[in-house]
Amino acid sequence: MSAKMAASRVRRNAERFSAVEDIKMDGLLFSRSVLQKELGFRPDQIDYLFAFPGGKVFEVIFPTFALFEQCLKRFKERNDSAPLKVFSINALTQPQKRWVNVSMFNEYVQRADIITWLNQFCIVSHGARVREAHGVKTGYFKALVSLKRDRATEELRHIPSAIRLGGATGTVFYVGQPRRCRKCNLEGHLAKDCTAPFCTKCRNTGHEVEDCVAEKTCNLCGSNEHEFKNCPSSYTFKIKATRLEQPFTPHQSRGRSREDVEEEGEELIRLGLCGKTGLIAEAL
């Protein structure tokens, strides 16, 4: 299989190393000198190594997204060393797209507010509540998102593993998510083992709530000019701002409940399509 054929397929956790100087090496030498010695990977951390004819192009497939990210990070940190500086690296996997799962066991949490919260950290393509086989809501929400990259380091910016909207709290999970403490949001330990002082007012580490001098911030949009209950980006605020000009009737809903029609309209609010005629009227 040629390098061109391999690149034409959808790849998972795949990176290509290409020699930028006139050197040749076989797969075993590349594995030992580049992957193991310079980048610090063990053979059991590598799923596939493709050495293409000519000894100048190598493709590495890792079993997990975390190892894939580590390879990119280590290469950028160490590419001034002799074996690495003769190679360029290209990620064949586009890791930004993710299905994100949010669990919030509170019936008052709105889908539109979860999307607004997620948009602080990523770009949401679409999202929906998860229902069981009979159509009953489960408290789970699923969204397709694009993770953002840090402009300075080019590393992916990950979504916090804990979500808080007003007094409601929940958890966030997706494939490739770093294992982080839900209390301080740092890697290396879990919340039950966290010893860092944490302020429940500003949601930052380093001090307790009684020593906090910060104004309360909105945990929906991140602004320090208002709290969640007064957030202009919240679902409730937008509903109030777009009241119906005419009362809701069963005839208008075509047999659907007010809740079902309003839920359809949340997507219109997110897209900025809800106008003066009101949420439900636009949803019909």
JOGIUR-V61441 format. One record per residue. N is the residue number from 0. OMEGA is omega as a letter, one per 30 degrees, with the letter a starting at -180 (* if undefined). D_FIRST is the distance of its C-alpha to the first C-alpha in Angstrom with 1 decimal. Layout:
BEGIN
n:N omega:OMEGA d_first:D_FIRST
n:N omega:OMEGA d_first:D_FIRST
END
This chain:
BEGIN
n:0 omega:a d_first:0.0
n:1 omega:l d_first:3.8
n:2 omega:a d_first:6.8
n:3 omega:l d_first:8.3
n:4 omega:a d_first:6.3
n:5 omega:a d_first:6.9
n:6 omega:a d_first:10.3
n:7 omega:a d_first:11.2
n:8 omega:l d_first:11.8
n:9 omega:a d_first:15.0
n:10 omega:l d_first:14.6
n:11 omega:l d_first:17.2
n:12 omega:a d_first:18.6
n:13 omega:l d_first:15.6
n:14 omega:l d_first:16.2
n:15 omega:l d_first:14.6
n:16 omega:l d_first:16.5
n:17 omega:l d_first:16.6
n:18 omega:l d_first:19.0
n:19 omega:l d_first:21.8
n:20 omega:a d_first:23.5
n:21 omega:l d_first:22.8
n:22 omega:l d_first:21.7
n:23 omega:l d_first:19.0
n:24 omega:l d_first:18.5
n:25 omega:a d_first:16.4
n:26 omega:a d_first:15.2
n:27 omega:l d_first:18.6
n:28 omega:l d_first:20.6
n:29 omega:a d_first:19.0
n:30 omega:a d_first:19.7
n:31 omega:a d_first:23.2
n:32 omega:a d_first:24.3
n:33 omega:a d_first:22.8
n:34 omega:a d_first:22.0
n:35 omega:a d_first:24.9
n:36 omega:a d_first:27.5
n:37 omega:a d_first:27.5
n:38 omega:l d_first:26.2
n:39 omega:l d_first:27.8
n:40 omega:l d_first:25.3
n:41 omega:l d_first:25.5
n:42 omega:a d_first:22.6
n:43 omega:l d_first:23.7
n:44 omega:a d_first:23.3
n:45 omega:a d_first:19.5
n:46 omega:l d_first:17.4
n:47 omega:l d_first:13.9
n:48 omega:l d_first:13.0
n:49 omega:l d_first:9.5
n:50 omega:a d_first:10.4
n:51 omega:a d_first:8.3
n:52 omega:a d_first:9.8
n:53 omega:l d_first:13.3
n:54 omega:a d_first:14.5
n:55 omega:a d_first:15.2
n:56 omega:a d_first:12.7
n:57 omega:l d_first:12.5
n:58 omega:a d_first:11.9
n:59 omega:l d_first:14.6
n:60 omega:a d_first:15.2
n:61 omega:a d_first:18.9
n:62 omega:a d_first:20.7
n:63 omega:l d_first:23.4
n:64 omega:a d_first:24.1
n:65 omega:l d_first:26.8
n:66 omega:l d_first:24.6
n:67 omega:l d_first:22.3
n:68 omega:l d_first:25.5
n:69 omega:a d_first:26.8
n:70 omega:l d_first:23.9
n:71 omega:a d_first:24.5
n:72 omega:a d_first:28.3
n:73 omega:l d_first:28.2
n:74 omega:a d_first:26.1
n:75 omega:l d_first:28.6
n:76 omega:a d_first:31.5
n:77 omega:a d_first:30.4
n:78 omega:l d_first:28.4
n:79 omega:l d_first:31.3
n:80 omega:a d_first:30.7
n:81 omega:a d_first:29.5
n:82 omega:a d_first:25.9
n:83 omega:a d_first:25.2
n:84 omega:l d_first:26.8
n:85 omega:a d_first:24.3
n:86 omega:l d_first:21.5
n:87 omega:a d_first:21.2
n:88 omega:a d_first:20.0
n:89 omega:l d_first:18.7
n:90 omega:l d_first:18.9
n:91 omega:l d_first:16.0
n:92 omega:l d_first:18.4
n:93 omega:a d_first:21.6
n:94 omega:a d_first:24.0
n:95 omega:a d_first:27.2
n:96 omega:a d_first:27.3
n:97 omega:l d_first:29.1
n:98 omega:a d_first:31.2
n:99 omega:l d_first:34.4
n:100 omega:l d_first:37.0
n:101 omega:l d_first:40.6
n:102 omega:l d_first:43.4
n:103 omega:a d_first:47.0
n:104 omega:a d_first:49.6
n:105 omega:a d_first:52.2
n:106 omega:a d_first:53.1
n:107 omega:l d_first:54.3
n:108 omega:a d_first:51.0
n:109 omega:l d_first:49.7
n:110 omega:a d_first:46.2
n:111 omega:l d_first:46.8
n:112 omega:l d_first:47.9
n:113 omega:l d_first:44.7
n:114 omega:l d_first:42.6
n:115 omega:l d_first:45.0
n:116 omega:l d_first:44.6
n:117 omega:a d_first:40.8
n:118 omega:l d_first:40.8
n:119 omega:a d_first:42.4
n:120 omega:a d_first:39.1
n:121 omega:l d_first:36.4
n:122 omega:a d_first:36.0
n:123 omega:l d_first:36.6
n:124 omega:l d_first:34.9
n:125 omega:a d_first:36.8
n:126 omega:a d_first:38.4
n:127 omega:l d_first:40.5
n:128 omega:l d_first:42.7
n:129 omega:l d_first:41.4
n:130 omega:l d_first:43.6
n:131 omega:a d_first:43.9
n:132 omega:a d_first:43.9
n:133 omega:l d_first:47.4
n:134 omega:a d_first:46.8
n:135 omega:l d_first:48.6
n:136 omega:a d_first:47.4
n:137 omega:a d_first:46.1
n:138 omega:l d_first:46.5
n:139 omega:a d_first:42.7
n:140 omega:a d_first:41.0
n:141 omega:a d_first:37.4
n:142 omega:l d_first:35.9
n:143 omega:a d_first:32.7
n:144 omega:l d_first:32.9
n:145 omega:l d_first:31.2
n:146 omega:l d_first:31.8
n:147 omega:l d_first:33.2
n:148 omega:l d_first:32.4
n:149 omega:a d_first:35.1
n:150 omega:a d_first:35.8
n:151 omega:a d_first:36.7
n:152 omega:a d_first:34.0
n:153 omega:l d_first:31.2
n:154 omega:l d_first:31.0
n:155 omega:l d_first:31.1
n:156 omega:a d_first:34.6
n:157 omega:a d_first:35.0
n:158 omega:l d_first:37.5
n:159 omega:a d_first:40.5
n:160 omega:l d_first:40.5
n:161 omega:l d_first:44.1
n:162 omega:l d_first:45.6
n:163 omega:l d_first:49.3
n:164 omega:a d_first:51.0
n:165 omega:l d_first:54.7
n:166 omega:a d_first:55.7
n:167 omega:l d_first:52.7
n:168 omega:l d_first:49.9
n:169 omega:a d_first:46.5
n:170 omega:a d_first:43.1
n:171 omega:l d_first:39.6
n:172 omega:l d_first:36.3
n:173 omega:a d_first:32.6
n:174 omega:a d_first:29.3
n:175 omega:l d_first:28.8
n:176 omega:l d_first:32.5
n:177 omega:l d_first:34.0
n:178 omega:a d_first:36.6
n:179 omega:l d_first:39.8
n:180 omega:a d_first:43.5
n:181 omega:l d_first:44.8
n:182 omega:a d_first:48.1
n:183 omega:l d_first:47.2
n:184 omega:l d_first:43.5
n:185 omega:l d_first:42.5
n:186 omega:l d_first:39.7
n:187 omega:l d_first:40.5
n:188 omega:l d_first:43.1
n:189 omega:a d_first:44.2
n:190 omega:a d_first:47.3
n:191 omega:a d_first:49.4
n:192 omega:a d_first:49.0
n:193 omega:l d_first:49.5
n:194 omega:a d_first:52.5
n:195 omega:l d_first:52.2
n:196 omega:a d_first:55.1
n:197 omega:a d_first:54.0
n:198 omega:l d_first:56.0
n:199 omega:l d_first:55.9
n:200 omega:a d_first:57.5
n:201 omega:l d_first:55.0
n:202 omega:l d_first:52.1
n:203 omega:l d_first:51.6
n:204 omega:l d_first:51.9
n:205 omega:l d_first:54.5
n:206 omega:l d_first:57.6
n:207 omega:a d_first:59.3
n:208 omega:a d_first:60.5
n:209 omega:l d_first:64.1
n:210 omega:a d_first:63.2
n:211 omega:l d_first:61.0
n:212 omega:a d_first:62.3
n:213 omega:l d_first:59.5
n:214 omega:l d_first:60.1
n:215 omega:l d_first:58.4
n:216 omega:l d_first:55.1
n:217 omega:a d_first:53.6
n:218 omega:l d_first:50.8
n:219 omega:a d_first:49.5
n:220 omega:l d_first:49.0
n:221 omega:a d_first:49.7
n:222 omega:l d_first:52.9
n:223 omega:a d_first:55.9
n:224 omega:l d_first:58.3
n:225 omega:l d_first:58.5
n:226 omega:a d_first:57.6
n:227 omega:a d_first:55.5
n:228 omega:l d_first:58.4
n:229 omega:a d_first:59.1
n:230 omega:l d_first:55.6
n:231 omega:l d_first:55.3
n:232 omega:a d_first:51.6
n:233 omega:l d_first:52.5
n:234 omega:a d_first:52.5
n:235 omega:a d_first:56.2
n:236 omega:a d_first:57.2
n:237 omega:l d_first:55.3
n:238 omega:l d_first:56.9
n:239 omega:a d_first:60.3
n:240 omega:a d_first:59.6
n:241 omega:a d_first:58.6
n:242 omega:a d_first:61.3
n:243 omega:l d_first:61.7
n:244 omega:l d_first:64.3
n:245 omega:a d_first:65.0
n:246 omega:l d_first:65.2
n:247 omega:l d_first:62.3
n:248 omega:l d_first:63.2
n:249 omega:l d_first:61.6
n:250 omega:l d_first:61.6
n:251 omega:a d_first:59.4
n:252 omega:a d_first:56.9
n:253 omega:l d_first:56.6
n:254 omega:a d_first:57.3
n:255 omega:l d_first:55.0
n:256 omega:l d_first:56.5
n:257 omega:a d_first:57.0
n:258 omega:a d_first:54.5
n:259 omega:a d_first:51.7
n:260 omega:l d_first:52.5
n:261 omega:l d_first:52.7
n:262 omega:l d_first:49.3
n:263 omega:a d_first:47.8
n:264 omega:l d_first:49.5
n:265 omega:l d_first:48.0
n:266 omega:l d_first:44.8
n:267 omega:l d_first:47.0
n:268 omega:a d_first:48.6
n:269 omega:a d_first:45.3
n:270 omega:l d_first:44.3
n:271 omega:a d_first:47.8
n:272 omega:a d_first:48.8
n:273 omega:a d_first:51.9
n:274 omega:a d_first:55.0
n:275 omega:a d_first:58.7
n:276 omega:l d_first:58.8
n:277 omega:a d_first:57.5
n:278 omega:a d_first:54.5
n:279 omega:a d_first:55.3
n:280 omega:a d_first:56.3
n:281 omega:a d_first:53.0
n:282 omega:a d_first:51.1
n:283 omega:* d_first:52.7
END
